[in-house]
Amino acid sequence: MPSRPPLTLYLAAPRGFCAGVDRAIKIVEMAIEKWGAPVYVRHEIVHNRFVVEGLRAKGAVFVEELAECPDDRPVVFSAHGVPKSVPAEAANRRMIAVDATCPLVTKVHNEAARHHEAGTQLIYIGHEGHPETIGTMGQLPPGEVLLVETVEDVARLQVRDPERLALITQTTLSVDDTAAVAAALKARFPAIRVPAHDDICYATTNRQAAVKAMAPKIAALLVIGAPNSSNSRRLVEVGRAAGCAYSMLVQRATDIDWRALEGARAIGITAGASAPEVLVNEVIDAFRARYDVTLERVETAVEDIEFKVPRILREPA
C-alpha cells in the first residue's frame, strides 16, 4: 500500500457555533420538548442545512412567512431577527411566539429604536435581502433606515439631514470592508454618530482574526458553512484578502475538490458560526483517509459567552 503524503491541517480557533447560534438551536429543541411537535420556525433558525435537517427530524417545521403557520401551534423567530410587524401579527393572532433573535442583533435593534426616538435617521451597512438586514430595517418605518453595502453606495446616499445621522451595521460583515464603508460615511457626513462598540459581533470578529493569523501558513483554506451564511462567506473573502488565493466554502466533506488541493502541504480549516463541530470532524476524517495528517491549532481568542433562553421556555407548561 503506497504511503500517504504528509499534510499539516491548521485548525482555526475559535470556529463554528457561536453563543447566539447555540441558543437559537436550544430554543427550538426546548420548544419541541415543551409543546410537542410540530413547532413552526419562521425562516431557517440558523443558516446551515445539517442543523435545519436535524431539527426537522425532531419536529420543527420551517416556513418563510407567518401566514404559513397555524394559530394553535408555537412559532419560533430565527436567530437573524424579524421586522417588528412579525411579532405584532403573532400577537394579533394570539399565537405562542418565541423569539430566538441573537441578543447581539437585538442590541442593534435597540440602538436603532433609541436613535429613531431622538429624531435621527439611520444608515445601515449590510447585505440587501439578508434576513438580518430585513429584520433590522423592519424595526423602523420606511425611509428611516438607509442601506449601504459599499463605499460607492455612500456617494449616492440622499439623507434627510446630514447633521442628524447615526450608523448601525449587520453583525456578520467583514471587519475590514465595514471599516472602509464607515470611513467613507464619516468623510461625507462628519457629524454621523457611530456606535461606541462595533456592531459586528464578537464571534464574527474572532473567526476572521483566526483566518488572518492562519493565512500566511497555508496553501488553501476551507471554510465549512452554508452558501446563504453571511459570516461563512465573509471568512472566504477574508482568507483571500489575507493572501490565501484558494479559499473555498464547503458544506460537507463531499464538497471538497481534492484535485484542486493536490500538492498542498498545509491547509487551513475553519467553520462559520452556524456550522456544527461534527462537520469539522467529518472534513478532518476525510483528509486523514488521504493524507498523513498533522493537526496544528491556530488560536487567537477564547470564547466563553453564553446567552440565556427566553423565560417562556423556562416556565412550567
C-alpha positions as CSV (number, residue, x, y, z in Angstrom):
1,M,0.0,0.0,0.0
2,P,1.5,3.4,-1.0
3,S,2.3,5.8,1.8
4,R,0.1,8.7,2.2
5,P,1.6,12.2,1.6
6,P,2.2,14.4,4.6
7,L,-0.2,17.2,5.3
8,T,-0.5,19.8,8.1
9,L,-4.0,20.8,8.8
10,Y,-4.3,24.2,10.6
11,L,-7.5,24.4,12.7
12,A,-8.8,27.9,13.4
13,A,-9.8,28.6,17.0
14,P,-12.4,29.9,17.6
15,R,-14.5,28.4,14.8
16,G,-18.1,27.0,14.4
17,F,-21.0,27.6,16.7
18,C,-21.3,31.0,18.5
19,A,-23.4,31.6,21.6
20,G,-26.3,33.1,19.6
21,V,-26.5,30.1,17.3
22,D,-26.2,27.6,20.2
23,R,-29.0,29.5,22.0
24,A,-31.3,29.5,18.9
25,I,-30.9,25.8,18.4
26,K,-31.6,25.1,22.1
27,I,-34.7,27.3,21.8
28,V,-36.2,25.1,19.0
29,E,-35.3,21.9,20.9
30,M,-36.8,23.2,24.1
31,A,-40.0,24.4,22.4
32,I,-40.5,20.9,20.9
33,E,-39.9,19.3,24.3
34,K,-42.3,21.7,26.0
35,W,-45.2,21.8,23.5
36,G,-44.6,18.8,21.3
37,A,-44.3,18.6,17.6
38,P,-44.8,20.4,15.3
39,V,-43.2,23.6,16.3
40,Y,-43.0,26.2,13.4
41,V,-39.9,28.2,12.8
42,R,-40.0,31.3,10.7
43,H,-37.0,31.1,8.3
44,E,-34.1,28.7,8.9
45,I,-33.3,29.0,12.6
46,V,-29.6,29.4,11.5
47,H,-28.1,29.1,8.1
48,N,-26.9,25.5,8.0
49,R,-28.7,22.7,6.2
50,F,-27.3,20.0,8.5
51,V,-28.7,21.8,11.6
52,V,-32.0,22.5,9.9
53,E,-32.5,18.9,8.8
54,G,-31.6,17.7,12.3
55,L,-34.3,19.9,13.9
56,R,-36.8,19.0,11.2
57,A,-36.3,15.3,12.1
58,K,-37.2,16.3,15.7
59,G,-40.4,18.0,14.7
60,A,-39.6,21.5,13.6
61,V,-41.4,22.9,10.5
62,F,-39.6,25.6,8.7
63,V,-41.6,28.3,6.9
64,E,-40.8,31.7,5.3
65,E,-43.8,33.6,6.4
66,L,-46.1,33.7,9.5
67,A,-49.1,33.2,7.2
68,E,-47.9,29.6,6.7
69,C,-48.2,28.9,10.4
70,P,-51.5,27.7,12.1
71,D,-52.7,29.8,15.0
72,D,-52.7,26.9,17.5
73,R,-49.0,25.9,17.2
74,P,-45.9,27.7,18.6
75,V,-43.7,29.6,16.3
76,V,-40.0,30.5,16.8
77,F,-38.4,33.5,15.2
78,S,-34.9,32.8,13.7
79,A,-31.6,34.0,15.1
80,H,-31.4,36.6,12.4
81,G,-34.3,38.7,13.8
82,V,-37.6,39.7,12.2
83,P,-39.3,43.0,11.3
84,K,-41.5,44.5,14.1
85,S,-44.6,43.6,12.1
86,V,-44.0,39.9,12.5
87,P,-44.3,39.6,16.4
88,A,-47.2,42.1,16.1
89,E,-49.0,39.8,13.8
90,A,-48.3,36.8,16.0
91,A,-49.7,38.7,19.0
92,N,-52.9,39.7,17.0
93,R,-53.4,36.0,16.2
94,R,-52.8,35.1,19.8
95,M,-50.0,32.7,18.8
96,I,-47.4,31.3,21.2
97,A,-44.3,33.1,19.8
98,V,-40.7,32.5,21.0
99,D,-38.0,35.0,19.9
100,A,-34.7,33.3,19.1
101,T,-33.1,36.5,17.8
102,C,-29.4,36.7,18.7
103,P,-29.1,39.1,21.7
104,L,-26.3,40.9,19.7
105,V,-28.8,41.5,16.9
106,T,-31.4,42.7,19.4
107,K,-28.8,45.2,20.7
108,V,-28.6,46.7,17.2
109,H,-32.4,46.8,17.0
110,N,-32.4,48.7,20.4
111,E,-29.8,51.1,19.1
112,A,-31.9,51.8,16.1
113,A,-35.0,52.5,18.2
114,R,-33.1,54.9,20.5
115,H,-31.8,56.9,17.6
116,H,-35.3,57.0,16.0
117,E,-36.8,58.3,19.2
118,A,-34.3,61.1,19.1
119,G,-35.3,62.0,15.5
120,T,-32.1,60.6,14.0
121,Q,-32.1,58.9,10.6
122,L,-30.1,55.6,10.4
123,I,-27.6,54.4,7.9
124,Y,-27.2,50.6,7.9
125,I,-24.2,48.8,6.5
126,G,-25.5,45.4,5.5
127,H,-26.3,43.0,2.6
128,E,-29.6,43.6,0.8
129,G,-32.0,40.8,1.2
130,H,-30.3,39.1,4.1
131,P,-32.8,38.1,6.9
132,E,-30.8,40.2,9.4
133,T,-30.9,43.2,7.2
134,I,-34.6,42.8,6.6
135,G,-35.3,42.4,10.3
136,T,-33.2,45.4,11.4
137,M,-34.6,47.7,8.8
138,G,-38.0,46.5,9.6
139,Q,-37.7,47.8,13.2
140,L,-38.4,51.4,11.9
141,P,-40.8,53.0,9.4
142,P,-39.8,53.1,5.7
143,G,-37.1,55.7,4.9
144,E,-35.8,55.8,8.5
145,V,-33.0,53.3,7.8
146,L,-30.9,53.7,4.6
147,L,-29.0,50.7,3.4
148,V,-25.4,50.8,2.0
149,E,-23.2,47.9,1.1
150,T,-20.1,49.5,-0.5
151,V,-18.1,52.7,-0.5
152,E,-19.7,53.5,-3.9
153,D,-23.1,53.4,-2.2
154,V,-22.1,56.1,0.2
155,A,-21.5,58.6,-2.6
156,R,-25.1,58.0,-3.8
157,L,-26.8,58.5,-0.5
158,Q,-29.5,61.1,-0.1
159,V,-30.2,61.8,3.5
160,R,-32.8,64.0,5.3
161,D,-30.4,66.0,7.4
162,P,-26.6,65.4,7.3
163,E,-26.4,66.7,10.9
164,R,-28.7,64.1,12.3
165,L,-27.4,60.7,11.2
166,A,-26.3,57.5,13.1
167,L,-24.6,54.4,11.9
168,I,-25.5,50.8,12.6
169,T,-24.3,47.6,10.9
170,Q,-25.1,44.0,10.3
171,T,-23.4,41.7,12.8
172,T,-21.8,39.3,10.3
173,L,-19.9,41.6,8.0
174,S,-16.2,41.7,7.0
175,V,-14.5,43.8,9.7
176,D,-12.1,45.4,7.1
177,D,-14.8,46.0,4.4
178,T,-17.1,47.6,7.0
179,A,-14.3,49.8,8.3
180,A,-13.8,51.2,4.8
181,V,-17.5,51.9,4.3
182,A,-17.7,53.5,7.8
183,A,-14.7,55.7,7.0
184,A,-16.4,56.8,3.7
185,L,-19.6,57.7,5.7
186,K,-17.6,59.7,8.3
187,A,-15.8,61.6,5.5
188,R,-19.0,62.5,3.8
189,F,-21.1,63.1,6.9
190,P,-18.7,64.2,9.7
191,A,-21.5,64.6,12.2
192,I,-22.7,61.0,11.9
193,R,-22.9,59.1,15.2
194,V,-21.1,55.8,15.3
195,P,-21.6,53.0,17.9
196,A,-19.3,53.1,21.0
197,H,-18.6,49.4,20.3
198,D,-18.6,47.8,16.8
199,D,-22.0,46.2,15.9
200,I,-20.1,43.4,14.2
201,C,-20.4,40.6,16.8
202,Y,-17.5,39.1,18.7
203,A,-17.9,35.7,17.0
204,T,-17.6,37.2,13.5
205,T,-14.6,39.3,14.5
206,N,-12.8,36.4,16.3
207,R,-13.3,33.9,13.4
208,Q,-12.0,36.5,10.9
209,A,-8.9,37.2,13.1
210,A,-8.1,33.4,13.3
211,V,-8.3,33.2,9.5
212,K,-5.9,36.2,9.1
213,A,-3.4,34.5,11.5
214,M,-3.6,31.3,9.6
215,A,-3.4,32.6,6.1
216,P,0.4,33.0,5.9
217,K,0.9,29.4,6.9
218,I,-1.4,27.7,4.3
219,A,-1.7,26.9,0.6
220,A,-5.5,26.6,0.8
221,L,-8.4,27.5,3.2
222,L,-11.6,25.5,3.5
223,V,-14.5,27.3,5.3
224,I,-17.2,24.9,6.4
225,G,-20.5,26.6,6.1
226,A,-23.6,27.2,4.0
227,P,-23.8,29.4,0.9
228,N,-26.5,31.6,2.5
229,S,-24.4,32.1,5.6
230,S,-23.1,35.6,5.6
231,N,-20.4,35.1,8.2
232,S,-19.2,32.0,6.4
233,R,-18.9,33.7,3.1
234,R,-17.1,36.6,4.7
235,L,-14.5,34.1,6.1
236,V,-13.8,33.0,2.5
237,E,-13.3,36.7,1.5
238,V,-11.1,37.4,4.5
239,G,-8.9,34.3,3.6
240,R,-8.4,35.6,0.0
241,A,-7.7,39.1,1.2
242,A,-5.1,37.8,3.6
243,G,-3.2,36.1,0.8
244,C,-4.7,32.6,0.6
245,A,-5.8,32.6,-3.0
246,Y,-7.5,29.2,-2.8
247,S,-10.2,29.9,-0.1
248,M,-13.3,27.9,-0.7
249,L,-16.7,27.3,1.0
250,V,-17.7,23.7,1.6
251,Q,-20.9,22.4,3.2
252,R,-19.7,18.9,3.8
253,A,-16.6,16.8,3.2
254,T,-18.2,15.5,0.0
255,D,-17.9,19.1,-1.4
256,I,-14.1,19.1,-1.3
257,D,-12.3,19.4,-4.6
258,W,-9.4,17.0,-4.0
259,R,-7.8,17.6,-7.4
260,A,-7.5,21.4,-6.6
261,L,-5.6,20.5,-3.4
262,E,-3.0,18.2,-5.0
263,G,0.5,19.2,-3.9
264,A,-0.6,21.3,-1.0
265,R,1.3,20.5,2.2
266,A,-0.5,22.9,4.5
267,I,-4.3,23.6,4.5
268,G,-6.4,25.7,6.9
269,I,-9.8,24.7,8.2
270,T,-12.4,26.9,9.8
271,A,-16.2,26.9,10.2
272,G,-18.8,29.6,10.1
273,A,-20.7,30.5,13.3
274,S,-23.7,28.3,12.2
275,A,-21.6,25.2,11.3
276,P,-21.5,22.4,14.0
277,E,-18.2,20.8,15.0
278,V,-19.4,17.4,13.7
279,L,-18.9,18.8,10.2
280,V,-15.4,19.9,11.0
281,N,-14.6,16.4,12.3
282,E,-16.0,14.9,9.1
283,V,-13.7,17.1,7.0
284,I,-10.7,16.2,9.1
285,D,-11.5,12.4,8.8
286,A,-11.7,12.8,5.0
287,F,-8.2,14.3,5.0
288,R,-6.9,11.5,7.2
289,A,-8.2,9.0,4.8
290,R,-6.0,10.5,2.1
291,Y,-3.0,12.1,3.9
292,D,-0.7,11.5,6.8
293,V,-2.2,14.4,8.8
294,T,-0.6,16.6,11.5
295,L,-3.1,18.8,13.3
296,E,-2.0,22.3,14.4
297,R,-4.3,24.7,16.2
298,V,-4.2,28.4,15.5
299,E,-5.9,30.1,18.5
300,T,-6.4,33.9,18.5
301,A,-9.2,34.1,21.2
302,V,-11.1,32.1,23.8
303,E,-14.9,32.4,23.8
304,D,-16.9,31.7,27.0
305,I,-20.0,33.7,26.3
306,E,-23.4,32.1,26.9
307,F,-26.9,33.6,26.3
308,K,-30.0,32.7,28.3
309,V,-33.0,31.2,26.6
310,P,-36.3,33.2,26.8
311,R,-38.3,33.0,30.1
312,I,-41.3,31.4,28.4
313,L,-39.2,28.2,27.9
314,R,-38.1,28.2,31.5
315,E,-41.6,28.4,32.9
316,P,-43.8,25.4,33.5
317,A,-46.0,24.4,30.6
